[in-house]
Amino acid sequence: MGKFTLTIELEPNTVISLCLDKSLRKVGPNRFQAVKENFLPKKDLDIIFVYD
């Protein structure tokens, strides 16, 4: 797949849950990002959003 970038921007009072290694970093007040080089997925990416 090559380079993979996942960006998640959250609304206030939102919680997320996902299975991802430690590459996910906070890059803004409500924004998280993971960047992978030479990425080859081994399974589907599941993300759960919980809104309050």
C-alpha positions in Angstrom: 0.0 0.0 0.0 2.9 2.4 0.6 2.4 5.5 2.7 -0.7 5.5 4.9 -2.0 8.5 6.9 -4.9 8.3 9.3 -6.3 11.5 10.7 -9.1 11.7 13.2 -10.7 14.9 14.2 -13.0 14.7 17.2 -15.9 16.8 18.3 -15.9 17.9 22.0 -17.0 15.2 24.5 -16.2 12.4 22.0 -14.3 9.2 22.9 -12.7 6.9 20.4 -11.5 3.4 20.6 -9.3 1.7 18.1 -6.6 -1.0 17.8 -3.5 0.7 16.4 0.1 0.6 17.5 1.8 3.6 19.2 2.0 5.6 16.0 -1.1 7.6 16.8 -0.1 11.0 18.0 -2.0 14.1 19.1 -1.3 16.8 16.5 -3.9 19.4 17.6 -6.5 20.1 20.4 -9.0 17.6 18.8 -6.9 16.0 16.1 -4.9 12.7 16.1 -2.8 11.3 13.3 -0.8 8.2 12.5 1.6 8.0 9.5 3.0 4.7 8.3 5.7 4.1 5.7 5.6 0.9 3.6 2.3 0.0 5.2 0.8 -3.3 4.6 -2.5 -3.9 6.5 -2.9 -7.3 8.2 -6.6 -6.8 9.1 -9.4 -4.2 8.9 -9.2 -1.1 10.9 -12.1 -0.8 13.4 -12.8 2.5 15.0 -15.6 3.2 17.6 -16.8 6.7 18.2 -18.8 7.4 21.4 -20.7 10.7 21.6 -21.8 12.2 24.8 
